[in-house]
Amino acid sequence: MLRVKRSAIEHNVKELFRYSGKKLIAVVKSDAYGMGVRYIAPILRELPEVDSFAVACVDEGVFLRELGIKGEVLILGGILPEEIEAVKEYELTPVVSDPEHLKVLGKEDIKFHIKYDTGMGRLGFVEEFIEDPRIVGVMSHLSTPADEKFSREQIKKFEEIVRRYKGRLKIHLESSAGVIYKVPYTTHIRVGLALYGEKPLRYYPLDLKPAVSLEARLLSVKEVPKGFPISYGRTFITQRRTKIGVVAFGYADGLMKSLSNRGYLLHKGLRLPIIGNITMDMTILDLSGTDIKVGDWVTVVNEERTFGELAREAGTIPYELMCNVSSRVKREVI
């Protein structure tokens, strides 16, 4: 069960606005970073600090409209020929980052944001300067917010581009991590991860509240003798008589296999070591010294142990863990 705490989301949005002084473009791509866009977007649309939304592709934008989301919905990945009719019908706003996107738009009366590549090496114009009366926003993307020197080079380069535009446009560069730079010439911040209280940098000056908890239930509890193999590949052999538990959560649910024999889950603040290989639907825990029984809830993520903490143990980033949470994991807002 994945639970989203409404009050924490609301707090984080207000804190991001307080710190930056700018309204938010809420990034809810990839099913709101795996947290469930049908639950997250309705919370965000009620907050005055949220100006608009951003998703990766047209299909995600259409889904937001079907959820009743009004106002600007940015399509960060651009636009392909077969998507033009949906963009028009659902009044979506593409981000143009390639000459081919301009060809797709043709002479259609579709407003768009223009993206420049100032050092990310992904989407965006590098040397061309695009002028078009349909442009309503200008954006770029920081590649390494933790690297202040390079980030400031990107910020300066983007400022030189922005100066060439006239009129009232949305100017956005700062991501969840990038808000620390308080870029003076931007009008909005474009954030995703921080909405959930996940801090993108170790030293992050904002007072965010973790907004997500993730739990699973024990399917089985038993004792096995010393020398007993655990899970596929027998990568763990018990060194003593051991009480083990099988929890209904595996790599198909989002618990990375790299946590096998090294990670842990929690129960009432007590660490339960993961033993043996994590399997598709189940994970085996050492329950020695506990009174846990079948049906009890075991914690994967909570306020004390965020996705960021779990990601460091797994050797990855919180974005990957969050996006990997399976659709079969039930979600609710509390």
C-alpha positions in Angstrom: 0.0 0.0 0.0 1.3 3.4 -1.0 -0.1 6.3 1.0 0.2 9.9 -0.1 -0.2 12.5 2.7 -2.1 15.4 1.3 -1.0 17.9 4.0 2.6 17.2 3.2 2.2 17.8 -0.5 0.5 21.1 0.3 3.2 22.1 2.7 6.0 21.3 0.2 4.3 23.3 -2.5 4.0 26.3 -0.2 7.6 25.9 1.0 8.9 25.8 -2.6 6.9 28.9 -3.4 8.1 30.7 -0.2 11.7 29.9 -0.9 11.7 30.7 -4.6 9.1 33.5 -4.7 7.9 31.9 -8.0 4.8 29.9 -9.0 5.3 26.2 -9.8 5.1 24.2 -13.0 4.3 20.9 -11.4 6.0 18.0 -13.2 3.8 14.9 -13.0 5.2 12.8 -15.8 5.6 9.1 -15.5 2.4 8.7 -13.4 3.5 11.5 -11.1 6.9 9.9 -10.6 5.2 6.6 -9.9 3.1 7.9 -7.1 -0.2 8.0 -9.1 -1.1 11.0 -11.1 -4.8 10.4 -10.6 -4.2 11.1 -6.9 -1.5 13.7 -7.1 -2.9 16.1 -9.8 -6.2 16.8 -8.0 -4.3 17.8 -4.9 -2.0 20.2 -6.9 -4.7 21.8 -9.0 -6.4 23.2 -5.9 -3.2 25.1 -4.8 -2.8 28.7 -5.9 1.0 28.3 -6.0 0.7 25.8 -8.8 0.5 27.6 -12.1 0.6 24.8 -14.6 1.5 21.1 -15.2 4.2 19.4 -17.2 4.3 15.8 -18.5 6.6 13.9 -20.9 4.3 13.0 -23.7 0.9 13.8 -25.4 -0.8 10.7 -24.0 0.0 11.8 -20.4 -1.3 15.3 -21.2 -4.6 13.8 -22.6 -4.9 11.8 -19.4 -4.6 15.0 -17.3 -7.3 16.6 -19.3 -9.5 13.6 -18.7 -8.9 14.0 -15.0 -10.3 17.5 -15.3 -7.0 19.5 -15.2 -7.4 22.9 -16.6 -4.9 25.5 -17.7 -1.5 25.0 -19.3 -0.2 21.4 -19.7 3.3 21.3 -21.1 4.5 18.4 -23.2 8.2 18.2 -22.4 9.0 15.6 -25.1 7.8 17.8 -28.0 5.4 16.8 -30.7 5.3 14.1 -33.5 3.1 14.3 -36.6 0.6 11.8 -35.4 0.0 13.8 -32.2 -1.0 17.1 -33.7 -4.7 16.5 -33.6 -4.6 15.5 -30.0 -2.6 18.6 -29.1 -5.3 20.7 -30.8 -8.3 18.9 -29.4 -7.0 18.8 -25.8 -5.3 22.3 -25.9 -1.9 21.0 -24.9 1.2 23.1 -25.0 4.2 21.4 -26.7 7.8 22.2 -25.9 9.7 22.7 -29.1 13.3 21.5 -29.0 14.0 20.3 -32.5 13.5 21.8 -36.0 11.2 18.8 -36.8 8.8 19.9 -34.1 8.4 23.2 -35.8 7.7 21.4 -39.1 4.9 19.4 -37.4 3.4 22.6 -36.0 3.5 24.2 -39.5 1.2 27.2 -39.4 -1.2 25.8 -36.8 -2.3 28.3 -34.2 -0.7 26.3 -31.3 1.2 28.2 -28.6 4.4 26.5 -27.4 7.5 26.8 -25.2 10.9 26.8 -26.8 13.8 24.8 -25.2 17.5 25.6 -25.4 20.3 23.1 -24.6 22.7 25.0 -22.4 24.7 22.0 -21.4 22.4 19.1 -20.7 23.2 17.4 -24.1 19.7 16.1 -24.5 16.7 18.1 -25.9 17.0 21.7 -27.0 18.4 24.1 -29.6 22.1 24.7 -29.2 23.1 27.4 -31.7 19.9 28.3 -33.4 17.8 31.2 -32.1 14.1 30.6 -32.7 11.7 33.5 -33.1 8.0 32.8 -33.5 4.9 34.8 -32.3 3.4 31.6 -30.9 6.2 31.2 -28.3 4.8 31.7 -24.8 7.6 30.3 -22.8 11.4 29.7 -22.9 13.1 27.0 -20.9 16.4 25.1 -20.3 17.5 22.3 -18.0 20.4 22.1 -15.5 22.4 18.9 -16.0 24.3 18.8 -12.7 22.7 21.0 -10.0 25.2 19.8 -7.4 28.0 21.2 -9.5 27.7 25.0 -8.8 30.4 26.1 -11.2 28.8 24.4 -14.2 25.3 25.2 -13.2 26.2 28.9 -13.0 27.7 28.7 -16.5 24.4 27.2 -17.7 22.4 29.9 -15.9 24.5 32.7 -17.5 24.2 31.1 -21.0 20.4 30.8 -20.6 20.2 34.5 -19.5 21.9 35.6 -22.7 19.3 33.7 -24.7 16.4 35.0 -22.6 17.5 38.6 -23.1 16.8 38.3 -26.8 13.1 37.7 -26.2 10.5 40.4 -25.7 7.1 40.4 -24.1 5.7 38.5 -21.2 6.9 34.9 -21.4 7.2 32.1 -18.9 10.9 31.6 -18.2 11.9 28.4 -16.4 15.1 26.6 -15.7 15.1 25.6 -12.0 14.3 22.0 -11.2 13.7 20.7 -7.6 17.5 20.7 -7.1 18.0 23.9 -9.1 15.8 26.1 -6.9 18.8 26.6 -4.6 20.2 29.0 -7.2 17.3 31.4 -7.0 17.8 32.5 -10.6 16.6 36.1 -10.7 15.4 36.3 -14.3 13.2 33.2 -14.3 9.4 33.5 -13.7 8.6 30.0 -12.6 10.2 26.9 -11.1 9.7 23.5 -12.7 9.6 20.9 -10.0 8.7 17.2 -9.5 10.7 15.3 -6.8 10.5 18.0 -4.1 6.7 17.8 -4.2 7.0 14.5 -2.3 9.4 15.8 0.3 12.3 14.1 -1.3 15.4 16.2 -1.1 17.4 16.1 -4.3 20.7 17.2 -2.6 22.2 16.2 0.7 22.4 19.8 1.8 19.0 21.2 0.8 17.9 24.4 2.5 14.1 23.9 2.1 11.9 22.5 4.9 10.2 19.7 3.1 8.0 17.0 4.6 8.1 13.4 3.3 4.7 12.9 1.7 4.8 9.2 0.9 4.7 5.9 2.8 5.0 2.4 1.3 4.1 -0.8 3.1 3.6 -4.4 2.4 2.2 -7.4 4.4 3.7 -10.5 5.6 2.5 -13.7 3.9 4.4 -16.3 6.0 6.4 -16.6 9.2 8.4 -19.7 10.1 11.6 -21.0 11.5 14.3 -22.8 9.5 17.4 -24.7 10.8 21.0 -23.7 10.7 22.5 -24.2 7.3 19.3 -23.7 5.4 19.4 -22.0 2.0 17.3 -18.9 1.3 15.7 -17.9 -2.0 16.9 -18.4 -5.6 20.6 -19.1 -6.1 21.1 -20.0 -2.4 23.0 -16.7 -1.9 22.2 -16.8 1.8 22.7 -19.7 4.1 21.5 -19.4 7.7 24.2 -19.5 10.3 21.8 -20.4 13.1 18.2 -21.4 13.6 16.4 -18.4 12.1 12.9 -17.0 12.1 12.1 -15.8 8.6 9.2 -13.9 7.0 8.0 -13.6 3.5 6.7 -10.2 2.6 4.4 -9.6 -0.5 6.7 -7.1 -2.2 9.4 -7.9 -4.8 11.2 -6.4 -7.7 8.0 -6.4 -9.8 6.6 -4.0 -7.1 9.7 -1.8 -7.2 12.1 -3.2 -4.7 15.4 -3.3 -6.5 17.2 -6.6 -6.6 20.4 -4.9 -5.7 19.1 -4.7 -2.1 19.3 -8.5 -1.8 21.4 -9.5 1.2 22.2 -5.9 2.0 19.0 -3.9 2.5 16.3 -4.0 5.1 12.7 -3.2 5.7 11.2 -1.8 8.9 8.6 -2.8 11.5 7.9 -0.3 14.3 11.3 1.2 13.9 13.1 -2.2 13.9 15.3 -3.1 11.0 14.5 -6.4 9.3 17.4 -7.5 7.1 16.7 -8.8 3.6 18.2 -12.2 3.3 18.6 -14.1 0.0 17.7 -12.8 -3.4 14.6 -10.5 -3.8 12.2 -12.3 -6.1 9.5 -11.0 -8.4 6.7 -10.9 -5.9 8.3 -11.6 -2.6 11.1 -10.7 -0.3 12.5 -12.8 2.6 13.4 -11.1 5.9 15.2 -12.1 9.0 12.6 -11.7 11.8 14.8 -13.0 14.6 13.9 -11.5 18.0 10.6 -10.1 16.8 6.9 -11.0 17.5 5.7 -10.2 14.0 3.0 -12.4 12.7 1.4 -13.1 9.3 -0.7 -10.2 8.1 1.4 -7.5 9.8 2.5 -4.5 7.8 6.2 -4.0 7.0 7.5 -0.6 5.9 9.5 0.0 2.8 9.5 3.8 2.9 8.2 6.3 5.5 9.0 9.7 7.0 12.2 8.3 8.6 13.4 6.3 5.6 12.6 8.1 2.4 13.1 7.0 -1.2 16.3 8.9 -1.2 17.7 6.9 1.7 16.5 3.6 0.1 18.1 4.7 -3.2 21.5 5.2 -1.6 21.3 1.7 -0.2 20.3 0.3 -3.7 23.0 2.3 -5.5 20.6 4.4 -7.6 18.5 7.6 -7.4 15.1 8.1 -5.8 13.5 8.9 -9.2 14.2 5.3 -10.4 12.8 3.7 -7.3 9.7 5.9 -7.3 9.0 5.3 -11.0 9.5 1.6 -10.5 6.6 1.3 -8.0 4.2 -1.1 -9.7 0.7 -0.2 -10.8 -0.5 -3.2 -8.8 0.5 -1.5 -5.6 -2.6 0.1 -4.2 -2.5 3.9 -3.6 -4.6 6.2 -1.4 -4.5 9.8 -0.3 -4.7 10.4 3.5 
